[in-house]
Amino acid sequence: MSTGSAAPKPGDPGSRTGRAAGPGRGGSRSGRPPRGGRLLQDGSRGGPVFRLFARWIRRPLLPAVRLWRRNIQLRIVAGTLLMSLGVVLLLGIVVIGQVRNGLLDAKEKAAQSQAAGGFSAAQDRAATTPSTPGQSGGGRDGASVNWRSTLVEQLASGGQSAFNVVALSLDTGDTASRGARASGEVDPATSIPRDLRYSVAQGSDTFQKFTRIHYTSSKASEPGLVIGKRLNDAEGTQYELYYLFPLTQEEDSLTLVKGTLATAGLFVVVLLGAIAWLMVRQVVTPVRMAAGIAERLSAGRLQERMKVTGEDDIARLGEAFNKMAQNLQLKIQQLEELSRMQRRFVSDVSHELRTPLTTVRMAADVIHEARVDFDPVTARSAELLGDQLDRFESLLSDLLEISRFDAGAAALEAEPIDLRQVVRRVIGGAEPLAERKNTRIVVVGDQQPVVAEADARRVERVLRNLVVNAVEHGEGRDVVVKLAAAGGAVAVAVRDYGVGLKPGEATRVFNRFWRADPARARTTGGTGLGLSIAVEDARLHGGWLQAWGEPGGGSQFRLTLPRTADEPLRGSPIPLEPEDSRRNREQAAGRARENERRAAVPAQSGGHRAGLPVPPRLPGAPRAAVDPTALPGSGARVVARAAADTDGRGTDTATAGRNGDADGNDRGNGNGNTEREDGTRGR
């Protein structure tokens, strides 16, 4: 059977709807941006509101995000569920499409066969029915209508609810005219589309279209297929004959298939999620056990081991982990035993040397008292013997103190003290050395009390070490001692303007027996352990001892202590890098030149003043590469020497070997620079 047009199916993108595509509504006609976007770009209006809204949305999601980031099992199971759901949806769409196409194709072929038979029967009946001569036009119309009614009843009688038949007159577009005849209470006006009627009226072929069939009774509408053709009745009058095939059974079948696929898909997704959870659990559980045991090992519980079962890769991982833990435990025990033996050896040697040293001291004192009766060479030897015995005693004292720190036997006797009094005692003891070096010690910030809970003896030892070293290596320039208190911290900074420190030396200056320049003489008889003991004293207080320096620009050592014992430090009231450093001076000079340049621009007169050009920013001071441990946050900072010295204090490029001090204290060991740097000055 010939079909005048392809029958489009519901939802087919190729179906003709009879509508022209209208202009899109998503774009802006005027081309202007939406007003809301401008509001969000305005930081004064939309910014705070947007950030507040984002914070309000993000706050309840933080626990879920934290759980998502920390739980690998949850991520794997969720990913498996999402991918499984995507696969099931894709397969469901494909299967439903295939079933739908199959049902509609089968129904369409059966409907076309049934309609072709009906059209042929109607044409045969019109050919075999004799016309009634002698009737007027109105009589012929009435006979034609009656003939169509009889035809509709006869054609619909064999359908048994499988289809309905509608006959319409061709001479009018009104489907509700007296020439309309329909079976099964079908409403021709709404059931037969106008575009289908137009196609049938214009052509002689068979046309079809999917639509919804409506009824004049209370029966609900249903989807259906309408097939129509233009025919001639017994009187030779053209009319339209339509077959309407309901698709209720096909729709019910498709609904059943969809429900079955949805149930099966949901079951498959849940099953795959459970399988993924079980499989991942077998892998994640040993990993979690290994992580927990590693945390306990790092906490000092070296006897922890993993439980190993089986011979698979996880079992091999557990065996390797246990072997690693066993070797670590053995090595740590060996190192602890070696360290214990070393500390005991140092302590025993120090104590054993006390007795002969006392005897030698007594003999040296006798010789030193009688040196006036000796010749000049012997008298000088007696003086050297006394000096070296003093240094030997200081070295023994420092070794005993270091052994106490290493053994964890150092005790803190904290009490409220005023650091101003401690600084005055230290300066009083360093005055003789300062006079010999032609150095003046200046105290800044001692107008207000600087009180903290600390061990006065240990703090005085630290400050004496810093002040004596500053005088020793200050090359006759002033030494500035600065005190400050802010928040929960107090600080004392000792600033000198000597040879300074090279890059990387600010972290090594606290090492035991370290010297910046081994060729430099120790004029004050230091032992090389002064700063090691000082940094340990600072740690014992819960404080910081930090160093900064630049070649040729001096150095600054800063001691920061909490006001209250056992209170954590969050910053220091004194910046580690002083304000008169080379970099800060160059930046200040650059800002001054920029201000002068701006002030030199003449003001323009007139009602409308054009914007003044902004001068380019001056480049900052060149920075040299520093040691990673000397970056901000480690408490140490060393600035490389610039090409030209701008402070007018000298251009000595040699760096002092900071090893000597008057109380057996040299700048030695420690890494007390690992605490957080204060936020007083931006770096």
MARBA-859264 format. One line per field, with one value per residue (C-alpha): x, y, z. Coordinates in steps of 0.001 Angstrom, whole numbers, plus 500000, padded with zeros to 6 digits. Layout:
xx	(X|...)
yy	(Y|...)
zz	(Z|...)
***
This chain:
xx	(500000|501296|501807|501951|504223|506423|504625|506543|506557|506083|509221|510887|512995|512070|508312|506642|504821|503658|505432|508202|511159|510904|513780|515682|514768|517985|519977|519763|518154|520052|523414|523843|525063|522523|522231|522991|526430|527345|526218|528437|531421|530963|532911|531204|527724|527703|531059|530327|526851|528172|530958|528489|526184|529083|530225|526673|526475|529949|529668|527320|529254|532630|532132|531028|533959|536375|534932|535142|538793|539853|537890|539206|536670|533805|535259|535709|532238|530626|532509|531463|527828|527879|529499|527156|524181|525382|525824|522386|520750|522446|521449|517904|517543|518796|516580|513471|514081|514400|511264|509317|510350|509517|506050|505244|506538|504436|501359|501940|502171|499021|497159|498216|497046|493712|493148|494020|491404|488822|489521|489218|485941|484526|485518|483952|480744|480503|480985|478312|475680|473319|472619|469012|468039|465636|466501|467296|470613|469368|468079|471374|473246|470973|471334|475139|475232|473088|475295|478403|476763|475949|479481|481061|478916|479778|483519|483712|481721|484719|487114|485946|487533|490729|490003|487373|486204|485419|483914|484061|482781|485337|483502|483934|486700|484293|484612|481413|479218|476279|478392|480713|480139|482253|482126|483013|482076|485178|485335|486452|487057|489929|491071|491971|494738|494123|497392|496443|493025|494757|497090|494193|492138|495020|496257|494872|497314|497037|498345|498940|499923|500418|498150|495832|492296|489619|486066|482794|481995|483865|486411|489959|491984|494632|497490|496709|497534|495253|495277|493156|492335|490083|487337|484157|480753|477949|476808|480313|480830|484311|484669|487409|487638|489881|490898|491849|493940|494432|497960|496917|498229|501561|501810|501053|503657|506242|505391|505875|509241|510312|509314|511098|514263|514166|513780|516480|518786|518358|519030|522131|523455|522950|524528|527524|527903|527884|530410|532661|532409|533387|536264|537624|537292|539691|542302|541565|541406|545072|546090|544210|545822|549244|548489|547392|550448|552711|551177|551769|555334|555935|554550|557265|555447|558083|556677|553611|553298|550782|548789|549711|547380|547699|550328|548937|550276|548672|550382|553704|553108|552428|555574|557673|556109|556829|560401|560855|559416|561698|564787|563764|563277|566689|568404|566658|567635|571220|571235|569657|572220|575025|573655|573266|576828|578061|576224|577459|580979|580905|579442|581902|584873|583738|583375|586620|588486|587281|589739|592960|591761|591315|594830|596274|594297|595746|599275|598673|597372|600557|602687|600576|600964|604765|605175|606730|609826|610223|611910|609626|609297|608340|605949|604196|603917|602282|599714|598943|598556|595951|594021|593895|592792|589933|588946|589262|586931|584406|584557|583918|580979|579508|579991|578212|575358|575068|575007|572134|570167|570868|569786|566628|567692|567654|565090|563461|563059|560666|559576|558368|561406|561966|564218|565493|567381|568846|569972|571598|573579|574698|575779|577626|579588|580370|581526|585232|585262|583313|585858|588700|586837|585870|582234|579241|576247|572911|569672|566333|562857|563685|561210|558434|558703|559287|558097|557929|557968|561478|564616|566759|570027|569387|568076|571095|573382|571676|571818|575426|576328|574561|575938|579518|579465|578023|580798|583442|582335|580986|584329|584136|580670|577673|575727|571988|569987|566255|563471|559772|556600|553329|550473|551679|555353|558459|561586|565178|567131|570883|571992|575567|577029|580010|580903|577476|576559|576745|573754|573027|575100|572084|571036|574520|575500|573764|575705|578116|581732|580832|582940|582187|585873|588227|591187|589782|591315|589288|590279|587826|588562|585188|584397|582159|579132|577671|574872|574100|573409|571573|569168|568511|567750|565308|563596|563368|561342|559170|560693|562702|566311|566684|569377|569487|572433|573787|577406|578920|575685|575913|573539|570724|569895|566438|565286|561493|559897|556263|554978|553551|555329|553958|552073|552550|554115|552323|554696|557358|557045|560381|560893|563757|565071|565875|564501|567982|568900|570212|567058|564760|566904|566849|563086|562650|564908|562911|559653|561125|562275|558851|557133|559487|558727|554990|555340|557365|554498|552786|549088|546852|544335|540855|537515|538435|541693|543201|544578|548271|550497|551650|555434|556744|557594|561249|562737|563386|566751|568402|567957|570457|569564|569268|569414|565990|566196|566695|563424|560609|559031|562295|563241|566452|567148|570398|570587|573370|575834|574922|577302|577953|577838|575369|575462|578839|579970|582628|582910|584618|583758|585213|582710|583638|584014|581583|583059|584360|582637|583629|581758|582737|579890|580347|577809|577304|574504|570780|568055|565793|564729|561897|559168|556705|558023|556071|553814|555201|556891|555844|558564)
yy	(500000|503387|505892|509539|510483|508751|508170|509943|508368|510055|511755|511281|514339|513935|514254|517280|519416|522115|524820|527035|527257|530528|532679|531503|533069|532373|535238|538895|541085|544195|542469|544029|541855|540902|543232|540482|539846|543483|543288|540283|542006|544971|544040|546684|545266|541686|540506|540293|538890|536262|535273|535078|532883|530672|530333|529467|526791|525427|525094|522056|520477|520561|517288|515499|516898|515926|512389|512180|513222|510901|507744|505982|503181|505655|507233|503891|502622|505922|505950|502370|503210|506264|504413|501456|503791|505412|502052|500855|504076|503805|500166|500955|503740|501490|498548|500693|502328|498971|497566|500714|500687|497007|497406|500445|498837|495724|497798|500039|497119|495491|498800|499491|496025|496440|499935|498834|496113|498561|501094|498399|497153|500689|501267|497952|498752|502143|500493|497827|500125|501572|505278|506568|508668|511576|512900|516481|517738|517633|514153|512975|514470|512720|509404|509829|510535|507550|505411|506552|505800|502288|501912|503070|500625|497727|498484|499024|495872|493674|495624|494446|497463|497027|500098|502738|504200|507834|509176|512918|515073|516570|519763|521385|521816|521438|517884|518372|518822|516566|514552|513301|509717|507917|504644|503936|507441|508910|512706|513475|517167|516518|513044|513714|516328|519153|518622|514994|516088|518592|515898|513501|516189|517162|513714|510386|508204|506834|509063|508278|510075|509246|511286|510980|509644|511569|510378|512184|510098|510071|507650|508935|509771|507347|507330|506003|505757|507429|506234|508098|508140|510058|507876|508173|507033|505436|508856|509726|512278|512375|511843|511051|507680|507253|504230|504959|502265|502686|501987|501257|497704|498772|501553|499115|496724|499508|500625|497058|496847|500182|499066|495769|497446|500037|497347|495189|498195|499334|495814|495577|498947|498031|494636|496166|498684|495869|493883|496938|497620|494041|493983|497358|496429|493539|495988|499040|497225|496124|499595|501167|498710|499593|503316|502847|500744|503311|506058|503983|503291|507002|507548|505264|501932|500026|496590|497024|494607|493836|490606|488639|486012|484328|484607|487313|490808|492187|489475|490319|493980|493063|490940|493715|496235|494030|493481|497228|497890|495265|496746|500247|499065|497416|500474|502827|500632|500603|504374|504861|502590|504387|507780|506630|505343|508589|510727|508553|508709|512497|512761|510305|511931|515348|514177|512235|515265|517298|515727|516187|519591|520653|519500|521226|524367|524441|524026|526646|529108|528663|529197|532168|533848|533412|534603|537904|535980|534286|535480|537111|533950|531771|534410|534623|530835|530947|533461|531349|528293|530078|531304|527869|526286|528785|527796|524108|524555|526380|523555|520956|522959|523256|519552|518670|521043|519576|516061|517099|518406|515261|513057|515127|515875|519668|521228|524645|526769|529390|532420|535919|538032|541440|541008|544555|543544|540520|542708|545197|542410|541033|544452|545118|541897|542670|546262|545378|543555|546390|548924|546891|546689|550400|549325|551057|548922|550717|549506|550296|549640|549468|552180|549694|546441|543309|540537|536825|533507|532204|530766|533816|531838|530310|533530|535421|532791|533121|536915|536956|534683|536929|540221|538978|537524|540792|542797|540340|540387|543965|545421|548357|549518|549957|546968|547570|545502|545902|544746|544512|542830|542301|539882|536705|537040|538992|539356|540540|541263|541864|543786|544304|545965|543743|541419|539721|536275|534710|532990|529732|530528|531631|528000|526558|529092|526995|523810|522540|523658|525368|528315|530624|531313|528679|531000|533694|533729|533225|536196|535513|531830|530416|526703|526479|525299|528615|528933|525213|525622|528904|527383|524461|526932|528737|525455|524530|527717|526952|529910|530696|531664|532892|534533|536956|538484|539945|540135|543435|544589|542894|540412|540199|537424|537376|535540|535181|533770|533284|535483|532467|529131|526376|528950|528419|531218|532661|535478|537821|541543|542255|541524|539188|541360|544815|547989|549274|546282|546946|545718|547808|550905|550517|550050|553122|555151|553988|555020|558409|559007|557983|560397|563176|562469|562610|565826|567382|567007|570468|570662|571364|574136|574143|572580|569284|567788|564930|561966|562224|559503|557037|556635|553111|551199|550988|547536|546033|545192|542189|539042|536268|532645|531570|528232|526499|526229|529991|530874|532635|530319|528655|531649|532326|534847|535691|538452|538277|541093|543676|544789|548098|548821|551625|551884|553582|551214|549407|546790|543948|540779|538399|536684|536273|532847|533375|531048|533090|534506|535584|532889|529841|530431|530210|530198|526509|524017|523875|524233|526383|528152|525797|527736|530031|533473|536434|538463|541848|542454|541038|539169)
zz	(500000|499048|501827|500916|503814|506326|509587|512331|515779|519101|520236|516830|516042|512407|512971|511471|513956|511569|513647|512575|514906|516765|517901|520944|524246|526048|524579|525423|522810|523643|524129|527582|530470|533094|536020|538525|537026|537479|541067|541734|540132|542430|545499|547641|547131|545846|547213|550955|550385|548006|550408|553293|551229|550151|553768|554863|552181|552815|556597|556662|553794|555532|557490|554335|552359|555117|555197|551392|551366|554193|553319|550219|550628|550416|547266|545513|546432|545454|542168|541466|542212|539958|537071|537512|537550|534353|532640|533789|532593|529208|528794|529961|527406|524624|525634|526095|522729|521013|522677|521889|518245|517947|519465|517340|514141|514721|515535|512527|510102|511495|511385|507821|506755|508548|507131|503597|503817|505129|502419|499759|501238|501327|497715|496635|498507|496793|493427|494013|495562|492852|492984|493365|490325|490331|493754|494412|495796|499380|498935|497516|500460|502926|501133|501067|504808|505579|503379|505302|508635|507473|506144|509425|511401|509100|509052|512829|513630|512894|515055|518491|520241|518205|516115|515382|512066|511266|508014|507316|504521|502218|501360|504817|507323|510229|511577|513564|510452|509827|507443|510263|511353|513999|515910|519516|520793|519187|519023|515454|516144|518590|517597|513950|513496|511049|509218|508591|507224|504965|503629|503002|501260|498971|498008|496955|498909|502418|505228|508885|512104|515779|518029|521005|520605|522537|523279|523746|526822|530156|528812|529128|526077|524908|522419|519012|515307|512745|509093|506566|502846|500467|498850|496793|498038|496010|494769|493574|496358|497866|501592|504141|505823|508908|510948|514587|516314|520106|521432|525022|525028|523596|526165|528985|527653|527449|531001|532217|530488|532027|535509|535099|533848|536652|539316|537805|537343|540931|542162|539974|541190|544832|544259|542506|545351|547920|545887|545525|549266|550113|547628|548675|552334|551821|550532|552661|556009|555940|554777|557679|560059|558647|559048|562656|563489|561793|563952|567076|565962|565496|569012|570427|570682|568742|569586|567379|564441|561697|561656|558537|557039|553665|550969|548682|548035|551198|553226|551606|552438|556066|556278|554767|557159|560177|559033|558584|562053|563565|561907|562993|566552|566519|565080|567494|570434|569227|568803|572216|573792|571976|572987|576561|576622|575079|577610|580439|579080|578866|582340|583834|582132|583287|586844|586792|585508|588444|590897|588886|587752|591372|592188|589143|590024|593513|592158|589458|592045|594085|591015|589908|593315|593202|589598|590777|591846|588444|585343|582702|580581|583542|584885|581487|581456|584905|583615|580522|582734|584847|581809|580208|583493|583624|580106|580987|583948|581747|579189|581882|583198|579717|579008|582239|581341|577824|579269|581557|578579|576565|579449|580019|583583|583267|585593|585291|588415|587077|589057|588085|587192|585619|582607|583007|586153|584384|581476|583873|585586|582226|580970|584217|583792|580117|580732|581137|577815|576159|577414|575954|572625|572683|572395|573908|575043|574576|576211|574520|575890|579612|580598|581410|583406|581328|583652|582816|584642|583967|585530|586251|586203|582787|581238|582529|581016|577642|577633|578830|575946|573412|574763|575091|571587|570214|571898|570743|567095|566915|565775|568170|567100|569377|570689|571127|573631|573058|575416|574605|575828|573998|574402|576049|575143|576134|574033|574300|571106|570943|567838|566711|563610|563020|560173|560306|559044|555612|554004|555812|558893|560931|561271|561775|564389|567057|566243|568839|568331|565035|563896|560992|560351|561806|561211|563525|566967|570140|572239|575050|575579|574531|574563|571451|573440|574525|571982|572219|575917|575274|572761|575115|577909|575606|574713|578372|578888|575867|574027|570905|570301|566729|564639|561726|559951|556741|555587|556620|558239|561612|563179|565671|568117|569638|572747|573042|576208|577221|579997|581779|581991|579714|577629|573870|571872|568851|568008|569245|570089|568341|564630|563903|561071|562498|560970|560116|557989|554507|552792|554984|554500|550726|550743|552950|550646|547638|549264|550165|546571|545300|547707|546639|542994|543630|545612|542786|540274|539984|540753|537727|537893|536397|537101|535505|536745|534817|536697|537520|536134|538738|538759|538340|541486|542293|542251|545628|547050|545411|547376|547450|547654|551287|552954|553034|556790|556999|555289|557217|559725|560764|562859|560944|558238|556497|553878|551307|551094|548463|545728|547503|551221|551938|555708|555978|558711|556765|554051|555837|553952|556456|558710|562311|563801|566596|569100|571986|575073|578512|580442|578441|576063|572300|569537|569040|568558|568401|565924|567988|564820|563954|565713|563916|563092|564392|562187|563253|559895|556566|554692)
***
